[in-house]
Amino acid sequence: MSDFEEIINTRRSVRQYQDKDIAEELIIKILKAGMQAPGSRLGAEPWEFVVIKNREILSKLGEIKPRVTNAPVAIVLVANIGRAFYKTVWQQDMGAAAENMLLEAVNLGLGGLWNGVAPDEEKMAKIGNIIGIDDIADLKPFCIITLGYPAEGFENKFMDKFDESRIHYEKY
């Protein structure tokens, strides 16, 4: 798939995956897409990524975010606040990275799901503990993206969400 409009229009939240491994080169492409996202300051983007394939760790994360348990791969997006130039807009930078990753997953024939974590500090701390972060003051788990080949009936597909009544010009 290479048509960008098709990628945007068919991306869906995929919650069920085939029991099939994802090649490492596809994971790297998804990570590269995340790192190409716009950030609030070039060279000071806060994102870091923890790639998880280990079933035991996925199960532990699944106790907090249940959809993670059965995914072939999960990527925890972590904001490194110490690296961020603007300390108050890290969630915007991380959101841009997450969306790029989800779009690249579709481009590669995969499905993905954005499992929200931030700003729930209790969940951020629990997830941080599982992945080796003891203090979320400077390293903040933002979300977990699960990836896999969509199970039958859960494929990426077009759903028309356009609603002209939500468009306003010049003023609300």
DSSP file with accessible surface (Angstrom, degrees, kcal/mol):
  #  RESIDUE AA STRUCTURE BP1 BP2  ACC     N-H-->O    O-->H-N    N-H-->O    O-->H-N    TCO  KAPPA ALPHA  PHI   PSI    X-CA   Y-CA   Z-CA
    1    1 A M              0   0  107      0, 0.0   108,-0.0     0, 0.0     3,-0.0   0.000 360.0 360.0 360.0 131.7    0.0    0.0    0.0
    2    2 A S        +     0   0  113      1,-0.0     2,-0.7     5,-0.0     3,-0.1   0.462 360.0 109.0-137.5  -6.5    1.5    3.4   -0.9
    3    3 A D     >  -     0   0   88      1,-0.2     4,-2.1     2,-0.1     3,-0.2  -0.667  54.8-154.5 -79.8 113.6   -1.5    5.8   -1.4
    4    4 A F  H  > S+     0   0  126     -2,-0.7     4,-2.6     1,-0.2     5,-0.2   0.877  91.6  53.5 -59.6 -40.8   -1.4    8.1    1.5
    5    5 A E  H  > S+     0   0  131      1,-0.2     4,-2.6     2,-0.2    -1,-0.2   0.914 109.2  49.9 -61.9 -39.3   -5.1    9.0    1.4
    6    6 A E  H  > S+     0   0   87     -3,-0.2     4,-1.7     2,-0.2    -1,-0.2   0.905 109.1  52.2 -64.5 -40.1   -5.9    5.3    1.5
    7    7 A I  H  X S+     0   0    9     -4,-2.1     4,-1.3     2,-0.2     3,-0.2   0.949 112.9  43.9 -61.4 -48.0   -3.6    4.8    4.5
    8    8 A I  H  < S+     0   0   79     -4,-2.6     3,-0.3     1,-0.2    -2,-0.2   0.929 115.8  47.8 -62.9 -43.7   -5.3    7.6    6.4
    9    9 A N  H  < S+     0   0   56     -4,-2.6   150,-0.8    -5,-0.2    -1,-0.2   0.718 115.8  42.2 -74.6 -20.9   -8.8    6.5    5.5
   10   10 A T  H  < S+     0   0   18     -4,-1.7   147,-0.8    -3,-0.2    -1,-0.2   0.577  81.1 116.7-103.4  -8.4   -8.4    2.9    6.3
   11   11 A R     <  +     0   0   40     -4,-1.3     2,-0.3    -3,-0.3    92,-0.1  -0.399  40.4 168.0 -63.1 127.8   -6.4    3.2    9.6
   12   12 A R        -     0   0   35     -2,-0.2     2,-0.9   142,-0.1   100,-0.6  -0.930  46.8 -93.7-133.5 162.3   -8.5    1.7   12.4
   13   13 A S  B     -a  112   0A  46     -2,-0.3     2,-0.6    98,-0.1   100,-0.2  -0.695  44.5-157.8 -78.7 106.7   -7.9    0.7   16.0
   14   14 A V        +     0   0    2     98,-2.4   132,-0.1    -2,-0.9   141,-0.1  -0.815  21.8 169.7 -94.7 121.8   -7.1   -3.0   15.6
   15   15 A R        +     0   0  109     -2,-0.6     2,-0.4     1,-0.1    -1,-0.1   0.486  60.2  58.3-110.4  -9.2   -7.7   -4.9   18.8
   16   16 A Q        -     0   0   82    138,-0.2   135,-2.4   135,-0.1     2,-0.3  -0.994  65.6-172.1-128.2 133.7   -7.3   -8.5   17.6
   17   17 A Y  B     -E  150   0B  28     -2,-0.4     2,-0.1   133,-0.3   135,-0.1  -0.872  26.1-109.6-126.3 155.5   -4.2   -9.9   16.0
   18   18 A Q        -     0   0   88    131,-3.4     2,-1.9    -2,-0.3   131,-0.3  -0.414  40.4-107.7 -72.0 154.4   -3.0  -13.1   14.3
   19   19 A D  S    S+     0   0  173     -2,-0.1     2,-0.4   129,-0.1    -1,-0.1  -0.600  79.6 122.5 -83.4  77.8   -0.5  -15.2   16.1
   20   20 A K        -     0   0  100     -2,-1.9   129,-0.4   129,-0.1    -2,-0.1  -0.995  61.8-117.9-146.3 131.9    2.3  -14.2   13.8
   21   21 A D        -     0   0  144     -2,-0.4     2,-0.5   127,-0.1    52,-0.1  -0.321  22.7-130.0 -68.5 154.2    5.6  -12.5   14.5
   22   22 A I        -     0   0   10     50,-0.1     5,-0.1   125,-0.1    -1,-0.1  -0.918  28.0-113.1-105.7 128.8    6.5   -9.1   13.0
   23   23 A A    >>  -     0   0   40     -2,-0.5     4,-1.6     1,-0.1     3,-1.0  -0.296  21.1-123.8 -61.0 141.9    9.8   -8.9   11.2
   24   24 A E  H 3> S+     0   0   91      1,-0.3     4,-2.5     2,-0.2     5,-0.2   0.847 109.6  60.5 -56.8 -37.2   12.3   -6.7   13.0
   25   25 A E  H 3> S+     0   0  129      1,-0.2     4,-1.8     2,-0.2    -1,-0.3   0.836 103.3  51.4 -65.0 -28.4   12.8   -4.5    9.9
   26   26 A L  H <> S+     0   0   29     -3,-1.0     4,-2.0     2,-0.2    -1,-0.2   0.903 108.6  50.6 -72.1 -39.8    9.1   -3.6   10.0
   27   27 A I  H  X S+     0   0    0     -4,-1.6     4,-2.5     1,-0.2    -2,-0.2   0.930 109.7  51.0 -62.3 -42.4    9.4   -2.6   13.7
   28   28 A I  H  X S+     0   0   67     -4,-2.5     4,-2.9     1,-0.2    -1,-0.2   0.910 107.7  52.6 -62.5 -41.6   12.4   -0.4   12.8
   29   29 A K  H  X S+     0   0  105     -4,-1.8     4,-2.1     1,-0.2    -1,-0.2   0.905 109.8  49.0 -61.0 -39.3   10.4    1.3   10.0
   30   30 A I  H  X S+     0   0    0     -4,-2.0     4,-2.0     2,-0.2    -2,-0.2   0.919 111.6  48.7 -67.0 -41.8    7.6    2.0   12.5
   31   31 A L  H  X S+     0   0   22     -4,-2.5     4,-2.1     1,-0.2    -2,-0.2   0.911 110.1  51.6 -64.5 -40.5   10.1    3.5   15.0
   32   32 A K  H  X S+     0   0  136     -4,-2.9     4,-0.9     1,-0.2    -1,-0.2   0.904 107.1  53.5 -62.0 -40.5   11.7    5.6   12.3
   33   33 A A  H >< S+     0   0   17     -4,-2.1     3,-0.7     1,-0.2     4,-0.3   0.909 107.6  51.3 -61.0 -41.1    8.2    6.9   11.3
   34   34 A G  H >< S+     0   0    0     -4,-2.0     3,-1.3     1,-0.2    -1,-0.2   0.914 108.3  51.3 -61.0 -40.1    7.7    7.9   15.0
   35   35 A M  H 3< S+     0   0   98     -4,-2.1    -1,-0.2     1,-0.3    -2,-0.2   0.647 101.6  62.1 -75.7 -12.3   11.0    9.8   15.0
   36   36 A Q  T << S+     0   0  157     -4,-0.9    -1,-0.3    -3,-0.7    -2,-0.2   0.473  80.6 116.2 -87.4  -1.9   10.1   11.7   11.9
   37   37 A A  S <  S-     0   0    5     -3,-1.3     2,-0.2    -4,-0.3    60,-0.1  -0.219  78.5 -95.7 -64.8 155.1    7.1   13.3   13.6
   38   38 A P        -     0   0   95      0, 0.0     2,-0.3     0, 0.0    58,-0.2  -0.492  45.8-169.2 -68.8 140.5    7.1   17.1   14.1
   39   39 A G        -     0   0   29     -2,-0.2     3,-0.2    -3,-0.1     6,-0.1  -0.837  36.4-106.9-125.4 168.0    8.3   18.1   17.5
   40   40 A S  S    S+     0   0   38     -2,-0.3     2,-0.3     1,-0.2     5,-0.1   0.716 107.5  18.4 -72.5 -16.1    8.2   21.4   19.3
   41   41 A R  S >  S-     0   0  104     45,-0.1     3,-2.4    44,-0.0    -1,-0.2  -0.879  85.8-116.0-156.5 120.8   12.0   21.9   18.8
   42   42 A L  T 3  S+     0   0  159     -2,-0.3    -2,-0.0     1,-0.3     0, 0.0  -0.310 103.4  14.3 -57.2 128.4   14.2   20.2   16.3
   43   43 A G  T 3  S+     0   0   63      1,-0.0    -1,-0.3    -2,-0.0     0, 0.0   0.371 116.1  75.5  87.0  -4.8   16.8   18.2   18.1
   44   44 A A    <   +     0   0   13     -3,-2.4    41,-0.9    40,-0.0    42,-0.2  -0.037  57.8 145.9-126.6  29.3   15.0   18.3   21.4
   45   45 A E        -     0   0   37     39,-0.2    -6,-0.1     1,-0.1    45,-0.0  -0.481  42.7-144.9 -68.3 139.5   12.2   15.9   20.7
   46   46 A P        +     0   0    0      0, 0.0    34,-3.2     0, 0.0    37,-0.1   0.594  53.6 122.5 -84.3  -8.5   11.3   14.0   23.9
   47   47 A W  E     +B   79   0A  19     32,-0.2     2,-0.3   -13,-0.1    32,-0.2  -0.232  25.3 162.9 -72.5 140.8   10.4   10.6   22.5
   48   48 A E  E     -B   78   0A  70     30,-1.6    30,-3.0    28,-0.0     2,-0.4  -0.942  23.0-143.2-139.7 158.6   12.0    7.3   23.4
   49   49 A F  E     -B   77   0A  36     -2,-0.3     2,-0.6    28,-0.2    28,-0.2  -0.982  10.5-161.2-133.7 136.0   10.6    3.8   22.7
   50   50 A V  E     -B   76   0A  50     26,-2.3    26,-2.7    -2,-0.4     2,-0.5  -0.962  17.3-155.0-115.4 112.1   10.6    0.5   24.6
   51   51 A V  E     -B   75   0A  53     -2,-0.6     2,-0.5    24,-0.2    24,-0.2  -0.759  12.2-168.3 -90.3 128.2    9.8   -2.4   22.2
   52   52 A I  E     +B   74   0A   8     22,-3.3    22,-2.4    -2,-0.5    -2,-0.0  -0.973  30.9 147.5-125.9 125.1    8.3   -5.4   24.0
   53   53 A K        +     0   0   94     -2,-0.5     2,-0.2    20,-0.2    -1,-0.1   0.482  42.5 113.8-121.4 -17.4    7.9   -8.8   22.6
   54   54 A N     >  -     0   0   86      1,-0.1     4,-2.6     2,-0.0     5,-0.2  -0.405  60.9-145.3 -64.6 122.8    8.3  -10.9   25.8
   55   55 A R  H  > S+     0   0  115      1,-0.2     4,-2.3    -2,-0.2     5,-0.2   0.857  97.0  54.4 -60.8 -37.4    5.0  -12.6   26.6
   56   56 A E  H  > S+     0   0  124      2,-0.2     4,-2.0     1,-0.2    -1,-0.2   0.931 111.6  43.7 -64.4 -43.6    5.6  -12.2   30.4
   57   57 A I  H  > S+     0   0   56      2,-0.2     4,-2.7     1,-0.2     5,-0.2   0.914 111.9  53.6 -68.8 -40.6    6.1   -8.4   30.1
   58   58 A L  H  X S+     0   0    0     -4,-2.6     4,-2.2     1,-0.2    -2,-0.2   0.909 108.7  50.4 -59.6 -40.0    3.2   -8.1   27.8
   59   59 A S  H  X S+     0   0   54     -4,-2.3     4,-0.9     2,-0.2    -1,-0.2   0.904 109.3  50.3 -64.5 -41.2    1.0   -9.9   30.3
   60   60 A K  H >< S+     0   0   93     -4,-2.0     3,-0.8     1,-0.2     4,-0.5   0.926 112.4  46.6 -63.4 -43.1    2.2   -7.6   33.1
   61   61 A L  H >X S+     0   0    0     -4,-2.7     4,-3.0     1,-0.2     3,-1.6   0.881 105.7  62.2 -63.9 -35.0    1.4   -4.5   31.0
   62   62 A G  H 3< S+     0   0    7     -4,-2.2    -1,-0.2     1,-0.3    -2,-0.2   0.715  89.8  67.2 -64.9 -20.6   -2.0   -6.2   30.2
   63   63 A E  T << S+     0   0  163     -4,-0.9    -1,-0.3    -3,-0.8    -2,-0.2   0.777 115.0  29.3 -68.2 -23.8   -2.9   -6.0   33.8
   64   64 A I  T <4 S+     0   0   31     -3,-1.6    -2,-0.2    -4,-0.5    -1,-0.1   0.806 138.4  24.2 -99.8 -42.7   -3.0   -2.3   33.4
   65   65 A K  S >< S-     0   0   38     -4,-3.0     3,-2.3     1,-0.1     4,-0.4  -0.858  74.5-163.5-125.7  92.1   -4.0   -2.0   29.7
   66   66 A P  G >  S+     0   0   95      0, 0.0     3,-1.0     0, 0.0     4,-0.4   0.763  81.8  66.2 -54.2 -30.3   -5.8   -5.3   28.9
   67   67 A R  G 3  S+     0   0  122      1,-0.2     3,-0.2     2,-0.1     4,-0.1   0.652  92.1  65.4 -68.6 -12.4   -5.5   -4.9   25.1
   68   68 A V  G X  S+     0   0    0     -3,-2.3     3,-1.7     1,-0.2    -1,-0.2   0.834  81.4  79.5 -77.0 -30.4   -1.7   -5.3   25.3
   69   69 A T  T <  S+     0   0   36     -3,-1.0    -1,-0.2    -4,-0.4    -2,-0.1   0.825 100.2  32.7 -50.2 -47.6   -1.8   -8.9   26.6
   70   70 A N  T 3  S+     0   0  129     -4,-0.4    -1,-0.3    -3,-0.2   -53,-0.2   0.310  89.8 114.9-100.4   9.6   -2.3  -10.7   23.3
   71   71 A A    <   -     0   0    0     -3,-1.7    77,-0.1    -4,-0.1     3,-0.1  -0.560  64.4-137.7 -77.6 143.5   -0.5   -8.4   21.0
   72   72 A P  S    S+     0   0   18      0, 0.0     2,-0.3     0, 0.0    76,-0.2   0.861  89.3  14.8 -65.4 -34.5    2.6   -9.8   19.2
   73   73 A V  E     - C   0 147A   3     74,-1.5    74,-2.7   -52,-0.1     2,-0.4  -0.998  63.2-170.6-142.1 141.5    4.5   -6.5   19.9
   74   74 A A  E     -BC  52 146A   0    -22,-2.4   -22,-3.3    -2,-0.3     2,-0.5  -0.990   7.1-159.8-129.3 141.8    3.9   -3.5   22.1
   75   75 A I  E     -BC  51 145A   0     70,-2.7    70,-2.9    -2,-0.4     2,-0.6  -0.985   7.6-152.7-121.5 119.4    5.9   -0.2   22.0
   76   76 A V  E     -BC  50 144A   0    -26,-2.7   -26,-2.3    -2,-0.5     2,-0.6  -0.820  11.6-146.6 -89.6 121.9    5.8    2.0   25.1
   77   77 A L  E     -BC  49 143A   0     66,-2.6    65,-3.5    -2,-0.6    66,-1.0  -0.818  18.5-168.6 -89.9 123.3    6.3    5.6   24.1
   78   78 A V  E     -BC  48 141A   4    -30,-3.0   -30,-1.6    -2,-0.6     2,-0.6  -0.959  15.5-140.7-118.6 128.9    8.2    7.4   26.8
   79   79 A A  E     -BC  47 140A   0     61,-2.9    61,-2.6    -2,-0.5     2,-1.1  -0.799   7.6-153.4 -89.3 120.4    8.7   11.2   27.0
   80   80 A N  E >>  - C   0 139A  32    -34,-3.2     3,-1.2    -2,-0.6     4,-1.1  -0.807  11.5-173.1 -92.2  96.0   12.2   12.1   28.2
   81   81 A I  T 34 S+     0   0   16     57,-2.7     3,-0.2    -2,-1.1    -1,-0.2   0.833  78.7  64.7 -64.5 -31.0   11.4   15.5   29.8
   82   82 A G  T 34 S+     0   0   51     56,-0.6    -1,-0.3     1,-0.2    57,-0.1   0.806 106.6  43.2 -62.2 -28.5   15.1   16.2   30.4
   83   83 A R  T <4 S+     0   0   98     -3,-1.2    -1,-0.2   -37,-0.1    -2,-0.2   0.723  91.7 102.0 -87.3 -24.7   15.6   16.3   26.6
   84   84 A A     <  -     0   0    1     -4,-1.1   -39,-0.2    -3,-0.2     3,-0.1  -0.393  59.3-154.9 -66.6 133.4   12.5   18.3   25.8
   85   85 A F  S    S+     0   0  102    -41,-0.9     2,-0.7     1,-0.2    -1,-0.1   0.939  91.2  42.5 -71.1 -48.9   13.1   21.9   25.0
   86   86 A Y  S >  S-     0   0  105    -42,-0.2     3,-0.9     1,-0.1    -1,-0.2  -0.888  74.7-165.3-100.2 111.8    9.6   23.0   26.0
   87   87 A K  T 3  S+     0   0  101     -2,-0.7     3,-0.3     1,-0.2    -1,-0.1   0.614  80.7  54.7 -74.7 -12.5    8.7   21.0   29.1
   88   88 A T  T 3  S+     0   0  129      1,-0.2    -1,-0.2     2,-0.1     3,-0.2   0.508 102.2  51.9-103.6  -3.7    5.0   21.7   29.0
   89   89 A V    X>  +     0   0   34     -3,-0.9     4,-1.6     1,-0.1     3,-0.9   0.154  66.3 117.6-118.5  21.0    4.1   20.5   25.5
   90   90 A W  H 3> S+     0   0   28     -3,-0.3     4,-2.7     1,-0.3     5,-0.2   0.838  71.6  60.4 -59.1 -33.3    5.6   17.0   25.6
   91   91 A Q  H 3> S+     0   0   78      1,-0.2     4,-2.3     2,-0.2    -1,-0.3   0.877 103.3  51.3 -65.9 -33.1    2.2   15.3   25.1
   92   92 A Q  H <> S+     0   0  140     -3,-0.9     4,-2.0     2,-0.2    -1,-0.2   0.933 111.3  47.2 -67.2 -44.7    1.7   17.1   21.8
   93   93 A D  H  X S+     0   0    9     -4,-1.6     4,-1.9     1,-0.2    -2,-0.2   0.924 113.9  47.7 -60.6 -44.0    5.1   15.9   20.6
   94   94 A M  H  X S+     0   0    0     -4,-2.7     4,-2.5     1,-0.2    -1,-0.2   0.877 108.5  54.6 -67.5 -37.3    4.4   12.3   21.7
   95   95 A G  H  X S+     0   0   16     -4,-2.3     4,-2.4    -5,-0.2    -1,-0.2   0.896 106.9  51.0 -62.9 -39.4    1.0   12.3   20.1
   96   96 A A  H  X S+     0   0   26     -4,-2.0     4,-2.2     2,-0.2    -1,-0.2   0.922 111.0  48.3 -64.4 -42.4    2.5   13.3   16.8
   97   97 A A  H  X S+     0   0    0     -4,-1.9     4,-2.1     1,-0.2    -2,-0.2   0.925 110.8  51.2 -63.0 -43.7    5.0   10.4   17.1
   98   98 A A  H  X S+     0   0    0     -4,-2.5     4,-2.3     1,-0.2    -2,-0.2   0.928 110.0  48.4 -61.5 -44.5    2.3    7.9   18.0
   99   99 A E  H  X S+     0   0   69     -4,-2.4     4,-2.4     1,-0.2     5,-0.2   0.920 109.3  52.6 -65.5 -41.3    0.1    8.9   15.0
  100  100 A N  H  X S+     0   0   50     -4,-2.2     4,-2.3     1,-0.2    -1,-0.2   0.914 110.2  49.9 -57.4 -41.8    3.0    8.6   12.6
  101  101 A M  H  X S+     0   0    0     -4,-2.1     4,-2.1     1,-0.2    -2,-0.2   0.911 109.9  49.3 -65.4 -41.5    3.7    5.1   13.9
  102  102 A L  H  X S+     0   0    3     -4,-2.3     4,-1.7     2,-0.2    -1,-0.2   0.892 111.5  49.3 -66.4 -38.2    0.1    4.0   13.5
  103  103 A L  H  X S+     0   0   23     -4,-2.4     4,-2.2     2,-0.2    -1,-0.2   0.908 110.2  50.6 -67.5 -40.5    0.0    5.3   10.0
  104  104 A E  H  X S+     0   0   43     -4,-2.3     4,-1.8    -5,-0.2     6,-0.2   0.884 105.0  58.3 -64.7 -35.8    3.2    3.5    9.1
  105  105 A A  H  <>S+     0   0    0     -4,-2.1     5,-3.0     1,-0.2     3,-0.3   0.942 107.5  46.2 -58.5 -45.2    1.8    0.3   10.6
  106  106 A V  H ><5S+     0   0    4     -4,-1.7     3,-2.0     1,-0.2    -1,-0.2   0.929 108.7  55.9 -62.0 -43.9   -1.1    0.5    8.1
  107  107 A N  H 3<5S+     0   0   48     -4,-2.2    -1,-0.2     1,-0.3    -2,-0.2   0.842 108.5  48.8 -56.5 -32.5    1.3    1.2    5.3
  108  108 A L  T 3<5S-     0   0   34     -4,-1.8    -1,-0.3    -3,-0.3    -2,-0.2   0.341 123.8-102.6 -91.1   4.5    3.2   -2.0    6.2
  109  109 A G  T < 5S+     0   0   46     -3,-2.0    -3,-0.2     1,-0.3     2,-0.2   0.650  83.4 121.6  84.8  15.9    0.0   -4.1    6.3
  110  110 A L      < -     0   0    0     -5,-3.0     2,-0.3    -6,-0.2    -1,-0.3  -0.612  54.8-132.5-105.5 167.4   -0.2   -4.2   10.1
  111  111 A G  E     - D   0 148A   0     37,-3.6    37,-1.8    -2,-0.2     2,-0.3  -0.832  23.9-174.5-113.8 157.0   -2.8   -3.1   12.5
  112  112 A G  E     -aD  13 147A   3   -100,-0.6   -98,-2.4    -2,-0.3     2,-0.4  -0.975  15.1-151.9-148.1 162.3   -2.2   -1.1   15.6
  113  113 A L  E     - D   0 146A   6     33,-1.6    33,-2.1    -2,-0.3     2,-0.8  -0.992  15.4-138.6-139.9 130.4   -3.9    0.3   18.7
  114  114 A W  E     - D   0 145A  89     -2,-0.4     2,-0.8    31,-0.2    31,-0.2  -0.790  19.3-165.1 -86.3 110.6   -3.2    3.4   20.7
  115  115 A N  E     - D   0 144A  10     29,-2.8    29,-2.2    -2,-0.8    -2,-0.0  -0.878  19.1-135.8 -99.8 105.7   -3.5    2.4   24.4
  116  116 A G  E     + D   0 143A  33     -2,-0.8    27,-0.2    27,-0.2    26,-0.0  -0.318  39.4 154.4 -66.7 141.4   -3.7    5.7   26.3
  117  117 A V    >   +     0   0    5     25,-1.5     3,-1.5     1,-0.3     7,-0.3   0.560  36.4 102.9-127.6 -61.7   -1.7    6.1   29.5
  118  118 A A  T 3  S+     0   0   18     24,-2.5    -1,-0.3     1,-0.3    24,-0.1  -0.448  74.4  27.2 -69.6 146.5   -0.9    9.7   30.1
  119  119 A P  T 3  S+     0   0   95      0, 0.0     2,-1.1     0, 0.0    -1,-0.3  -0.931  95.1  96.4 -96.9  16.8   -2.0   11.8   32.0
  120  120 A D    <>  -     0   0   67     -3,-1.5     4,-2.7     1,-0.2     5,-0.2  -0.507  56.0-166.9 -69.6  99.4   -3.0    9.1   34.5
  121  121 A E  H  > S+     0   0  124     -2,-1.1     4,-2.4     1,-0.2    -1,-0.2   0.812  82.6  56.6 -63.8 -30.3    0.0    9.3   36.8
  122  122 A E  H  > S+     0   0  127      2,-0.2     4,-2.3     1,-0.2    -1,-0.2   0.951 112.1  41.6 -65.8 -46.6   -0.9    6.1   38.6
  123  123 A K  H  > S+     0   0   70      2,-0.2     4,-2.7     1,-0.2     5,-0.3   0.901 113.3  54.2 -65.3 -40.1   -0.9    4.1   35.3
  124  124 A M  H  X S+     0   0    3     -4,-2.7     4,-2.7    -7,-0.3    -2,-0.2   0.929 110.5  46.5 -59.1 -43.3    2.2    5.9   34.2
  125  125 A A  H  X S+     0   0   47     -4,-2.4     4,-2.5     2,-0.2    -2,-0.2   0.915 112.9  48.6 -67.3 -42.4    4.0    4.9   37.3
  126  126 A K  H  X S+     0   0  103     -4,-2.3     4,-1.8     2,-0.2    -2,-0.2   0.928 115.3  43.9 -64.2 -44.9    2.9    1.3   37.1
  127  127 A I  H  X S+     0   0    0     -4,-2.7     4,-2.0     2,-0.2    -2,-0.2   0.923 111.9  54.2 -66.3 -42.8    3.9    1.0   33.5
  128  128 A G  H  <>S+     0   0    0     -4,-2.7     5,-3.9    -5,-0.3     4,-0.5   0.928 106.7  52.0 -55.1 -44.6    7.1    2.8   34.2
  129  129 A N  H ><5S+     0   0  109     -4,-2.5     3,-1.0     1,-0.2    -1,-0.2   0.907 107.8  51.8 -60.8 -40.4    7.9    0.2   36.9
  130  130 A I  H 3<5S+     0   0   44     -4,-1.8    -1,-0.2     1,-0.2    -2,-0.2   0.877 114.4  42.3 -65.2 -36.3    7.3   -2.7   34.6
  131  131 A I  T 3<5S-     0   0   33     -4,-2.0    -1,-0.2     2,-0.1    -2,-0.2   0.321 127.3 -92.4 -98.3   9.2    9.7   -1.3   31.9
  132  132 A G  T < 5S+     0   0   58     -3,-1.0     2,-0.6    -4,-0.5    -3,-0.2   0.677  81.7 130.9  95.5  19.4   12.4   -0.2   34.4
  133  133 A I      < -     0   0   20     -5,-3.9    -1,-0.3    -6,-0.2    -2,-0.1  -0.924  28.3-179.5-106.9 115.2   11.5    3.4   35.1
  134  134 A D  S    S+     0   0  149     -2,-0.6     2,-0.4     1,-0.2    -1,-0.1   0.746  71.4  33.9 -84.3 -26.0   11.5    4.0   38.9
  135  135 A D    >>  -     0   0  112     -7,-0.1     4,-0.7     1,-0.1     3,-0.6  -0.978  59.2-162.5-137.6 120.5   10.5    7.7   38.8
  136  136 A I  T 34  +     0   0   22     -2,-0.4    -1,-0.1     1,-0.2   -11,-0.0   0.284  68.2  99.5 -89.1  15.3    8.2    9.3   36.3
  137  137 A A  T 34 S+     0   0   50      1,-0.2    -1,-0.2     3,-0.0     3,-0.1   0.921 104.8  10.5 -64.7 -42.4    9.3   12.9   37.0
  138  138 A D  T <4 S+     0   0   98     -3,-0.6   -57,-2.7     1,-0.2   -56,-0.6   0.615 130.1  52.7-112.6 -19.4   11.6   12.9   34.0
  139  139 A L  E  < S-C   80   0A  56     -4,-0.7    -1,-0.2   -59,-0.2   -59,-0.2  -0.937  71.2-175.6-121.1 106.2   10.7    9.8   32.1
  140  140 A K  E     -C   79   0A  32    -61,-2.6   -61,-2.9    -2,-0.5     2,-0.3  -0.892  24.1-136.3-112.4 112.0    7.0    9.6   31.4
  141  141 A P  E     +C   78   0A   1      0, 0.0   -63,-0.3     0, 0.0     3,-0.1  -0.486  26.8 178.9 -61.1 123.0    5.2    6.7   29.8
  142  142 A F  E     -     0   0A  17    -65,-3.5   -24,-2.5     1,-0.4   -25,-1.5   0.864  52.9 -29.8 -96.3 -50.8    2.8    8.3   27.3
  143  143 A C  E     -CD  77 116A   0    -66,-1.0   -66,-2.6   -26,-0.2     2,-0.5  -0.966  49.7-121.9-158.7 170.8    1.0    5.5   25.6
  144  144 A I  E     -CD  76 115A   0    -29,-2.2   -29,-2.8    -2,-0.3     2,-0.6  -0.994  19.8-158.2-123.6 122.6    1.4    1.9   24.5
  145  145 A I  E     -CD  75 114A   0    -70,-2.9   -70,-2.7    -2,-0.5     2,-0.3  -0.904   8.4-156.2-100.1 121.6    1.0    1.1   20.8
  146  146 A T  E     -CD  74 113A   0    -33,-2.1   -33,-1.6    -2,-0.6     2,-0.3  -0.758  12.9-167.9 -94.0 147.3    0.2   -2.6   20.1
  147  147 A L  E     +CD  73 112A   0    -74,-2.7   -74,-1.5    -2,-0.3     2,-0.3  -0.975  21.0 119.7-136.0 148.7    1.1   -4.0   16.7
  148  148 A G  E     - D   0 111A   0    -37,-1.8   -37,-3.6    -2,-0.3  -127,-0.1  -0.954  64.4 -68.7 176.0 173.7    0.3   -7.1   14.8
  149  149 A Y        -     0   0   44   -129,-0.4  -131,-3.4  -131,-0.3   -39,-0.1  -0.732  65.9-106.7 -79.0 125.0   -1.3   -8.6   11.7
  150  150 A P  B     -E   17   0B  13      0, 0.0  -133,-0.3     0, 0.0     5,-0.1  -0.254  30.7-121.1 -58.1 138.0   -5.0   -8.0   12.0
  151  151 A A    >   -     0   0   20   -135,-2.4     3,-2.5     1,-0.2     4,-0.1  -0.341  48.7 -72.4 -69.6 159.6   -7.1  -11.0   12.9
  152  152 A E  T 3  S+     0   0  175      1,-0.3    -1,-0.2     2,-0.2  -135,-0.0  -0.301 125.1  19.8 -56.6 131.0   -9.9  -12.0   10.4
  153  153 A G  T 3  S+     0   0   52     -3,-0.1    -1,-0.3     1,-0.0    -2,-0.1   0.365 111.5  78.3  89.2  -4.9  -12.7   -9.5   10.7
  154  154 A F    <   +     0   0   96     -3,-2.5  -138,-0.2  -138,-0.1    -2,-0.2   0.120  63.5 137.9-119.6  19.1  -10.5   -6.8   12.4
  155  155 A E        -     0   0   92     -5,-0.1     2,-0.2     1,-0.1   -45,-0.0  -0.167  66.0 -92.8 -64.9 157.7   -8.7   -5.6    9.3
  156  156 A N        +     0   0   31   -144,-0.1     2,-0.3   -50,-0.1  -145,-0.2  -0.541  61.7 162.9 -64.9 131.9   -8.0   -1.9    8.6
  157  157 A K        -     0   0  123   -147,-0.8     2,-0.2    -2,-0.2     0, 0.0  -0.991  41.5 -87.6-153.8 158.8  -10.9   -0.7    6.5
  158  158 A F        +     0   0  113     -2,-0.3     2,-0.4  -146,-0.0  -148,-0.2  -0.474  37.7 173.6 -72.2 133.0  -12.6    2.6    5.4
  159  159 A M        -     0   0   99   -150,-0.8     2,-0.8    -2,-0.2    -2,-0.0  -0.961  33.1-127.3-136.3 118.9  -15.3    4.0    7.7
  160  160 A D        +     0   0  119     -2,-0.4    -2,-0.0     1,-0.2  -151,-0.0  -0.567  38.1 163.3 -74.4 110.4  -16.5    7.5    6.7
  161  161 A K        +     0   0  157     -2,-0.8    -1,-0.2     2,-0.0     2,-0.1   0.320  27.9 130.3-107.1   5.1  -16.2    9.7    9.7
  162  162 A F        +     0   0  141      1,-0.0     2,-0.4     2,-0.0    -2,-0.0  -0.384  30.0 178.2 -65.4 132.5  -16.5   13.0    7.8
  163  163 A D    >   -     0   0   66     -2,-0.1     3,-2.0     1,-0.1     4,-0.1  -0.856  16.9-165.9-140.5  99.9  -19.1   15.4    9.4
  164  164 A E  G >  S+     0   0  145     -2,-0.4     3,-1.9     1,-0.3    -1,-0.1   0.785  84.4  71.5 -59.6 -24.7  -19.5   18.7    7.7
  165  165 A S  G 3  S+     0   0   88      1,-0.3    -1,-0.3     3,-0.0     0, 0.0   0.675  90.7  61.1 -68.3 -12.4  -21.4   20.1   10.7
  166  166 A R  G <  S+     0   0  191     -3,-2.0     2,-0.5     2,-0.0    -1,-0.3   0.382  85.3  94.7 -93.3   4.1  -18.1   20.1   12.6
  167  167 A I    <   +     0   0   69     -3,-1.9     2,-0.4    -4,-0.1    -3,-0.0  -0.843  50.8 179.0-102.2 131.5  -16.4   22.6   10.2
  168  168 A H        -     0   0   87     -2,-0.5     2,-0.4     2,-0.0     4,-0.1  -0.980  14.8-148.1-130.4 143.3  -16.4   26.3   11.0
  169  169 A Y  S    S-     0   0  179     -2,-0.4     2,-2.6     2,-0.3    -2,-0.0  -0.940  71.8 -20.5-116.8 134.8  -14.9   29.1    9.1
  170  170 A E  S    S+     0   0  190     -2,-0.4     2,-0.3     2,-0.0    -1,-0.1  -0.155 132.6  22.4  68.1 -44.6  -13.5   32.3   10.6
  171  171 A K              0   0  184     -2,-2.6    -2,-0.3     1,-0.1     0, 0.0  -0.982 360.0 360.0-144.5 160.1  -15.5   31.9   13.9
  172  172 A Y              0   0  223     -2,-0.3    -3,-0.1    -4,-0.1    -1,-0.1   0.457 360.0 360.0 -71.0 360.0  -17.1   29.1   15.8
